[in-house]
C-alpha cells in the first residue's frame, strides 16, 4: 500500500459520531480562532488586493469572501480567504521539534478556506465540515510527524503539506473513494510545491507568505475534481522516485513513515495568544509578565537577553528581521517583538503593527538593547524561553516561560477566544455579532448548511455596501 493510500484511508474513515468529544470541541475552537484572524486582517492591503482580484475574476458564485456577502468562484474564495487567515500570523500551528534548530511544522487551519469554499459549493453540513477539518489535521500531522527534519531545512515552504490536506478535505466533502482521494493527493502535490524563500532566514518577508498555503490547498481540491472523473496522479507521490521524499526532503530516508497514532493530531495543535510567529510566544509572554509585574518602562531598560531554542535564535533572531519594515517581517522578529512588548506593556495586538511602530525611535532604541543566546535546554520544547532584563539602576530580573498560553497543555479558554475575536474585529463588528459567531462555531454540528455561517461573518460596512 502506498503512503498516500494509507493517508486517504485514514482521512475517509473519520466520522463525526465516532470522534471523541474533546476532538470535536477543539476543531470547532480552531475554526473560530481562524475566522477571528481573518476578520482581523480584513483591511490589510494584501488582503484587500486578493479580494479585489477575486471579485474581478468572478467565476461561479460558489463561495463567500470572509467579511463580505460577495460570492465568487471557489478557487478565488480560497485564495482571498487564506490571505486573511494567514496575514496576522495569529492562526494555529502544529509542529514537531526534530534535531536542534530543526522543526517540522505547518499551520493546519490554513486548509480551512478550502473546506469552507468547497463545503459552501456543495451545501455541506456543519458535521461534514468538522469531519473534513479533522481529516485535514490528521493528514498534515501524519506527514509532519514522519519527516526527519522538516521542510524549511531543505528550502521548501511549510505549506507543501497543503495539497494533501486539500485532497483529504475534498475526499470527505465529495464522497470520493480511497482510490480517487489517493489520486487527488498525487495530482495536487506533484504540481504544487513551494520554495521556502517566502519564510527564509536572510530574506525580508513579503505578501506571498500569506497566500502560499491557500494556493497549494486549492491544488488538492482541483486534483479531487479531476480524480472524481477518472483522472490519475502518481500514487507513490511521497515515496516514489523523484517524489516528495526524494525531491523535497532530499531522500526517501528522510520520510520515516509511522503508523496512525492512538490520538488525534488536532489535540497537539496550538493557538496563539499573540499575533507573532509561534516560537516567539514564550519569550514575549515572559517579557510581558516582567514589564507588568515590575512596572518597567522603556527608560528603565539597560539590556534584554533572550535565551531560546536554536531554531528560534536562527529563525526569529535573523539579522535580516532585526529592523522590520512590514508586518510579515515584524511578527517574526524577536528583536522587534521584545521591544514592542516593553512599549505596549505586554498588550501586543494586531493593531500594534504599523509603520509608526517600525519607525518609532523608542522601539528602535530598545531593539539595539536586545541580545539573543542559544539555550540547548529549550531545543526540544519550543516556544519555551527565558528572558533576563537588566535595568538602568542595576536590577537583574529573570523570567522563564515553558508553556505560553495557547499551547496544547495550556489552552486558551472559550472566553479568551471570544476576547481574541473582539480584539481582531477592533470595533468593526458589534459584540452581539461576535457572540453569534462564537455560538455558531461552537455548535457547528447543528448547521445543516455551512453556507449559513458565512453571512454572519460580514462586517457591517461590507454588508451595507453589497449590491
Phi, psi and omega per residue, in radians:
X1 nan 2.340 3.101
X2 -1.254 2.799 3.123
X3 -1.116 -0.717 -3.119
X4 -1.186 -0.594 3.088
X5 -1.110 -0.707 3.091
X6 -1.138 -0.715 3.075
X7 -1.051 -0.721 3.138
X8 -1.135 -0.727 3.135
X9 -1.079 -0.768 3.127
X10 -1.088 -0.816 -3.111
X11 -1.061 -0.794 -3.064
X12 -1.303 -0.293 -3.132
X13 -1.391 -0.190 -3.059
X14 -1.280 2.212 3.110
X15 -2.237 2.357 -3.080
X16 -0.951 -0.805 -3.060
X17 -1.104 -0.411 -3.105
X18 -1.654 -0.110 -3.106
X19 -1.350 2.429 3.039
X20 -1.057 2.590 -3.089
X21 -1.062 -0.592 3.140
X22 -1.187 -0.501 3.108
X23 -1.261 -0.817 3.131
X24 -1.144 -0.604 3.097
X25 -1.106 -0.812 -3.081
X26 -1.214 -0.678 -3.127
X27 -1.155 -0.589 3.064
X28 -1.155 -0.675 3.129
X29 -1.194 -0.638 3.095
X30 -1.176 -0.622 3.072
X31 -1.118 -0.810 3.093
X32 -1.023 -0.804 -3.134
X33 -1.039 -0.740 -3.115
X34 -1.167 -0.685 3.118
X35 -1.169 -0.605 3.046
X36 -1.054 -0.762 3.129
X37 -1.072 -0.698 3.141
X38 -1.125 -0.788 3.125
X39 -1.091 -0.665 3.139
X40 -1.121 -0.428 -3.103
X41 -1.782 0.140 -2.998
X42 -0.960 -0.738 -3.054
X43 -1.592 -0.041 -3.126
X44 -1.136 2.430 -3.027
X45 -0.943 -0.811 3.137
X46 -1.059 -0.584 -3.127
X47 -1.290 -0.665 3.068
X48 -1.089 -0.738 3.120
X49 -1.051 -0.793 -3.113
X50 -1.130 -0.667 3.103
X51 -1.223 -0.656 3.092
X52 -1.043 -0.793 3.125
X53 -1.126 -0.718 3.140
X54 -1.045 -0.775 3.130
X55 -1.169 -0.685 -3.133
X56 -1.148 -0.710 -3.132
X57 -1.306 -0.522 3.030
X58 1.103 -1.957 -3.041
X59 1.543 -2.979 3.089
X60 -1.043 2.421 -3.117
X61 -1.412 1.244 -3.018
X62 -1.683 -0.548 -2.935
X63 -2.474 2.608 -3.021
X64 -1.668 2.441 3.007
X65 -1.327 2.208 -3.122
X66 -1.040 2.308 -3.125
X67 1.608 -0.152 3.128
X68 -2.208 -3.135 2.955
X69 -1.924 0.053 -3.115
X70 -1.207 2.337 3.041
X71 -1.884 2.390 -3.126
X72 -2.357 -3.078 3.070
X73 -1.117 2.697 -3.051
X74 -1.015 -0.829 -3.111
X75 -1.088 -0.758 -3.127
X76 -1.122 -0.633 3.098
X77 -1.151 -0.708 3.116
X78 -1.055 -0.826 -3.099
X79 -1.094 -0.871 -3.064
X80 -1.177 -0.737 -3.120
X81 -1.217 -0.595 3.075
X82 -1.130 -0.716 3.116
X83 -1.000 -0.661 -3.139
X84 -1.276 -0.763 -3.132
X85 -1.092 -0.613 -3.002
X86 -1.573 -0.435 -2.917
X87 -0.952 -0.790 -3.042
X88 -1.320 -0.152 -2.997
X89 0.932 0.774 -3.024
X90 -2.058 -0.144 -3.098
X91 -1.508 3.037 -2.910
X92 -1.178 2.975 -3.094
X93 -2.564 2.571 3.049
X94 -2.312 2.118 3.133
X95 -2.586 2.796 -3.123
X96 -2.274 1.971 3.063
X97 -1.066 2.375 3.100
X98 -1.914 -2.096 3.057
X99 -1.426 2.884 -3.118
X100 -0.868 2.259 3.118
X101 1.508 -0.052 -3.054
X102 -2.208 2.251 3.140
X103 -2.274 2.422 3.002
X104 -1.796 1.883 -3.019
X105 -2.583 2.902 3.079
X106 -2.855 3.087 3.126
X107 -1.977 1.621 -3.011
X108 -1.073 -0.496 3.126
X109 -1.219 -0.155 3.043
X110 -1.155 -0.183 3.058
X111 -1.517 -0.149 -3.101
X112 -1.046 -0.743 3.129
X113 -1.000 -0.593 3.102
X114 -1.164 -0.743 3.133
X115 -1.146 -0.729 -3.138
X116 -1.157 -0.777 -3.084
X117 -1.182 -0.853 3.122
X118 -1.170 -0.681 3.126
X119 -1.103 -0.716 3.121
X120 -1.149 -0.713 3.132
X121 -1.074 -0.636 -3.063
X122 -1.758 0.125 3.131
X123 0.966 0.784 -3.134
X124 -1.229 2.590 3.098
X125 -1.375 2.920 3.075
X126 -1.054 -0.688 3.106
X127 -1.065 -0.688 3.134
X128 -1.151 -0.677 3.103
X129 -1.131 -0.730 3.123
X130 -1.100 -0.744 3.081
X131 -1.054 -0.797 -3.101
X132 -1.123 -0.682 3.141
X133 -1.251 -0.655 3.040
X134 -1.092 -0.720 3.091
X135 -1.048 -0.681 3.117
X136 -1.122 -0.848 3.135
X137 -1.079 -0.654 3.108
X138 -1.141 -0.764 -3.138
X139 -1.094 -0.845 3.134
X140 -1.086 -0.812 -3.102
X141 -1.087 -0.747 -3.118
X142 -1.147 -0.667 3.118
X143 -1.201 -0.807 -3.132
X144 -1.072 -0.770 -3.094
X145 -1.113 -0.500 -3.083
X146 -1.452 -0.220 -3.122
X147 -1.320 2.421 3.121
X148 -1.256 -0.613 -3.055
X149 -2.309 -0.445 -3.070
X150 1.915 3.060 -3.053
X151 -1.488 -0.733 -3.028
X152 -1.124 -0.549 3.117
X153 -0.988 -0.592 -3.084
X154 -1.741 0.190 3.019
X155 1.544 0.270 3.141
X156 -2.002 2.737 -3.080
X157 -1.387 2.556 -3.120
X158 -1.095 -0.322 3.125
X159 -1.269 -0.024 3.136
X160 -1.117 -0.216 3.047
X161 -1.434 -0.224 -2.979
X162 -1.223 -0.544 3.058
X163 -1.066 -0.622 3.090
X164 -1.151 -0.741 3.132
X165 -1.143 -0.761 3.124
X166 -1.044 -0.710 3.121
X167 -1.185 -0.649 3.095
X168 -1.113 -0.737 3.093
X169 -1.052 -0.824 -3.124
X170 -1.130 -0.658 3.110
X171 -1.011 -0.730 3.128
X172 -1.235 -0.858 -3.005
X173 -1.306 -0.441 -3.118
X174 -1.736 -0.062 -3.139
X175 1.161 0.638 -3.120
X176 -1.288 2.808 3.030
X177 -1.405 2.935 3.066
X178 -1.023 -0.750 -3.122
X179 -1.104 -0.790 3.133
X180 -1.104 -0.741 3.136
X181 -1.144 -0.658 3.080
X182 -1.063 -0.810 3.117
X183 -1.138 -0.657 3.110
X184 -1.049 -0.722 3.084
X185 -1.087 -0.750 -3.141
X186 -1.149 -0.741 3.117
X187 -1.075 -0.934 -3.067
X188 -1.122 -0.830 -3.059
X189 -1.230 -0.564 -3.128
X190 -1.232 -0.280 -3.091
X191 -2.059 0.187 -3.028
X192 -2.577 1.146 2.973
X193 -1.873 2.578 -3.042
X194 -2.161 2.506 3.102
X195 -1.304 2.604 -3.098
X196 -1.400 0.059 -3.093
X197 -1.051 -0.429 3.129
X198 -1.336 -0.110 -3.131
X199 -2.563 0.874 -2.963
X200 -2.043 2.560 3.000
X201 -1.116 2.522 3.116
X202 1.468 -0.006 -3.108
X203 -2.177 2.407 2.979
X204 -1.245 2.394 -3.089
X205 -1.326 2.886 -3.041
X206 -2.525 3.101 -3.055
X207 -1.118 -0.489 -3.049
X208 -1.112 -0.400 3.071
X209 -0.941 -0.570 -3.077
X210 -1.411 -0.270 -2.974
X211 -1.873 -0.421 -2.944
X212 -0.977 -0.822 -3.065
X213 -1.107 -0.663 3.125
X214 -1.143 -0.713 3.109
X215 -1.049 -0.723 -3.091
X216 -1.332 -0.654 3.093
X217 -1.102 -0.676 -3.138
X218 -1.120 -0.547 3.106
X219 -1.107 -0.597 3.067
X220 -1.164 -0.663 3.075
X221 -1.130 -0.788 3.138
X222 -1.106 -0.692 3.078
X223 -1.028 -0.653 3.132
X224 -1.189 -0.680 3.102
X225 -1.065 -0.641 3.102
X226 -1.280 -0.817 -3.084
X227 -1.091 -0.562 3.115
X228 -1.041 -0.467 -3.096
X229 -1.735 0.136 3.086
X230 1.810 -0.016 3.125
X231 -1.194 2.449 -3.089
X232 -1.949 2.706 3.065
X233 -2.343 3.058 -3.132
X234 -1.232 1.912 -3.104
X235 -1.127 -0.588 3.138
X236 -1.615 0.788 -3.076
X237 -1.086 -0.509 -3.128
X238 -1.515 -0.947 -3.014
X239 -1.666 -0.118 -3.069
X240 -1.256 2.868 3.119
X241 -1.052 2.212 -3.099
X242 1.108 0.463 3.078
X243 -1.592 -2.792 -3.046
X244 -1.019 -0.897 -3.097
X245 -1.160 -0.794 -3.093
X246 -1.119 -0.808 -2.992
X247 -1.610 -0.762 -3.051
X248 -1.472 -0.679 -3.109
X249 -1.710 0.032 3.086
X250 1.128 0.722 3.030
X251 2.376 2.386 -3.127
X252 -1.040 -0.448 3.133
X253 -1.138 -0.302 -3.102
X254 -1.592 0.073 2.985
X255 -2.029 1.812 -3.033
X256 -1.716 1.419 -3.002
X257 -0.990 2.248 -3.099
X258 -2.062 2.622 3.056
X259 -1.195 2.835 3.134
X260 -1.036 2.348 -3.132
X261 -1.298 2.982 3.122
X262 -1.278 -0.574 -3.116
X263 -1.712 -2.903 3.141
X264 -2.031 2.411 -3.079
X265 -1.150 -0.407 3.112
X266 -1.032 -0.463 -3.128
X267 -1.323 -0.190 3.112
X268 -1.742 -0.166 -3.137
X269 -1.265 2.764 -3.050
X270 -2.216 2.414 2.921
X271 -1.510 2.975 -3.127
X272 -2.027 2.294 3.078
X273 -1.417 -0.502 3.132
X274 -2.096 2.600 -3.141
X275 -1.401 1.155 -3.128
X276 -2.468 2.919 3.040
X277 -0.903 2.549 -2.915
X278 -1.047 -0.704 -3.079
X279 -1.442 0.026 2.945
X280 -1.436 -0.226 -2.991
X281 -1.092 -0.668 -3.078
X282 -1.178 -0.895 -3.098
X283 -1.241 -0.519 3.085
X284 -1.216 -0.679 3.078
X285 -1.072 -0.754 3.135
X286 -1.120 -0.795 3.129
X287 -1.058 -0.764 -3.129
X288 -1.070 -0.747 3.114
X289 -1.111 -0.704 -3.088
X290 -1.160 -0.778 -3.074
X291 -1.210 -0.519 3.112
X292 -1.434 -0.748 -3.120
X293 -1.146 -0.566 -3.083
X294 -1.908 0.129 3.085
X295 0.891 0.925 -3.106
X296 -1.583 2.459 3.025
X297 -2.001 2.894 3.118
X298 -0.936 -0.629 -3.125
X299 -1.177 -0.321 -3.123
X300 -1.408 -0.272 -2.934
X301 -1.543 2.171 3.009
X302 -1.681 -0.733 3.113
X303 -2.767 2.732 3.070
X304 -2.333 2.271 3.097
X305 -2.088 2.174 3.114
X306 -1.801 2.085 3.093
X307 -1.868 2.038 -2.922
X308 -2.503 3.096 3.077
X309 -1.140 2.793 3.124
X310 -1.067 -0.701 -3.130
X311 -1.103 -0.718 3.130
X312 -1.158 -0.716 3.115
X313 -1.052 -0.782 -3.070
X314 -1.305 -0.711 -3.021
X315 -1.448 -0.769 -3.078
X316 -1.756 -0.263 3.027
X317 -1.676 0.218 3.110
X318 -0.993 2.166 -3.131
X319 -0.950 -0.525 -3.141
X320 -1.149 -0.308 -3.116
X321 -1.784 0.022 -2.983
X322 -1.097 -0.736 3.139
X323 -2.082 1.415 -3.012
X324 -1.203 2.711 3.109
X325 -2.143 -0.013 3.109
X326 -2.625 2.923 -3.083
X327 -1.093 -0.737 -3.079
X328 -1.011 -0.660 3.121
X329 -1.432 -0.693 -3.040
X330 -1.076 -0.706 -3.067
X331 -1.302 -0.118 3.055
X332 -1.793 -0.129 -3.058
X333 -1.538 1.945 3.115
X334 -1.157 -0.474 3.101
X335 -1.146 -0.939 -3.102
X336 -1.132 -0.764 -3.112
X337 -1.058 -0.708 3.120
X338 -1.117 -0.820 3.115
X339 -1.071 -0.735 3.140
X340 -1.120 -0.698 3.117
X341 -1.084 -0.620 3.116
X342 -1.255 -0.808 -3.095
X343 -1.136 -0.695 -3.097
X344 -1.555 0.010 -3.095
X345 0.989 0.753 3.065
X346 1.483 -0.032 -3.117
X347 -1.666 1.167 3.116
X348 -1.500 2.041 -3.087
X349 -2.251 2.977 3.073
X350 -0.941 -0.590 -3.124
X351 -1.239 -0.225 -3.124
X352 -1.244 -0.319 -3.056
X353 -1.683 1.938 3.140
X354 -2.815 2.954 -3.095
X355 -1.053 -0.611 3.133
X356 -1.090 -0.696 3.132
X357 -1.178 -0.677 -3.118
X358 -1.161 -0.406 -3.112
X359 -1.897 0.031 -3.082
X360 -1.107 2.102 -3.110
X361 -1.082 -0.521 3.114
X362 -1.191 -0.761 3.109
X363 -1.150 -0.741 3.131
X364 -1.097 -0.659 3.102
X365 -1.152 -0.725 3.120
X366 -1.157 -0.670 3.101
X367 -0.947 -0.724 -3.111
X368 -1.204 -0.229 3.136
X369 -1.676 -0.050 -3.097
X370 -1.584 2.245 3.050
X371 -2.088 2.632 3.113
X372 -2.149 2.604 3.063
X373 -2.549 2.576 -3.129
X374 -1.377 2.238 3.019
X375 -1.965 1.768 -3.107
X376 -0.951 -0.460 -3.134
X377 -1.156 -0.228 -3.119
X378 -1.794 -0.065 -3.062
X379 -1.054 -0.622 -3.096
X380 -1.573 -0.101 -3.050
X381 -2.344 0.694 3.043
X382 -1.093 2.541 0.243
X383 -1.670 0.467 3.111
X384 -0.995 2.573 -3.122
X385 -2.854 2.830 3.040
X386 -2.158 2.392 3.121
X387 -2.090 2.323 3.064
X388 -2.083 2.130 3.085
X389 -1.950 2.231 3.002
X390 -1.855 2.207 -3.104
X391 -1.602 2.890 -3.141
X392 -1.119 -0.456 3.131
X393 -1.597 0.213 2.989
X394 1.644 0.012 3.106
X395 -1.292 2.556 3.068
X396 -2.098 2.005 -3.053
X397 -2.016 2.274 -3.076
X398 -2.188 2.377 3.088
X399 -2.497 2.298 3.084
X400 -2.036 2.381 3.055
X401 -2.203 2.083 -3.141
X402 -1.645 -0.642 -3.068
X403 -2.267 1.450 3.135
X404 -1.093 2.783 -3.126
X405 -1.015 2.324 -3.104
X406 1.896 -0.375 3.053
X407 -1.014 2.755 -3.120
X408 -1.043 -0.494 3.115
X409 -1.761 0.243 3.071
X410 -2.664 1.027 -2.977
X411 -1.188 2.592 3.003
X412 -1.218 2.520 3.116
X413 -1.358 2.938 3.061
X414 -1.062 -0.673 3.123
X415 -1.135 -0.650 3.105
X416 -1.189 -0.641 3.078
X417 -1.155 -0.663 3.058
X418 -1.100 -0.767 3.104
X419 -1.083 -0.652 3.099
X420 -1.109 -0.725 3.129
X421 -1.104 -0.786 3.126
X422 -1.061 -0.735 3.113
X423 -1.113 -0.686 3.110
X424 -1.194 -0.688 3.123
X425 -1.149 -0.519 3.004
X426 0.889 0.814 3.071
X427 1.452 -0.058 -3.098
X428 -1.515 -0.103 -3.095
X429 -2.416 2.231 -3.127
X430 -1.131 2.654 -3.116
X431 -0.992 -0.656 -3.112
X432 -1.074 -0.641 3.109
X433 -1.217 -0.723 3.083
X434 -1.025 -0.788 -3.117
X435 -1.100 -0.625 3.110
X436 -1.183 -0.676 3.093
X437 -1.123 -0.795 3.124
X438 -1.018 -0.851 -3.118
X439 -1.062 -0.732 -3.117
X440 -1.166 -0.768 -3.126
X441 -1.146 -0.684 -3.091
X442 -1.382 -0.074 3.015
X443 -2.284 0.684 -3.010
X444 -1.068 -0.463 -3.128
X445 -1.105 -0.269 -3.123
X446 -1.486 -0.226 -3.115
X447 -1.314 2.283 3.059
X448 -1.412 -0.440 -3.099
X449 -2.510 2.126 -3.111
X450 -1.087 -0.374 3.086
X451 -1.057 -0.384 3.125
X452 -1.258 -0.324 3.093
X453 -1.319 -0.631 -2.921
X454 -1.096 -0.730 3.117
X455 -1.102 -0.456 3.127
X456 -1.147 -0.381 -3.071
X457 -1.537 -0.121 -3.085
X458 -1.211 2.214 3.036
X459 -1.162 2.497 -3.063
X460 -0.898 -0.760 -3.102
X461 -1.198 -0.563 3.111
X462 -1.222 -0.707 3.122
X463 -1.145 -0.684 -3.140
X464 -1.157 -0.505 -3.092
X465 -1.487 -0.154 -3.080
X466 -1.177 2.503 3.124
X467 -1.154 nan nan
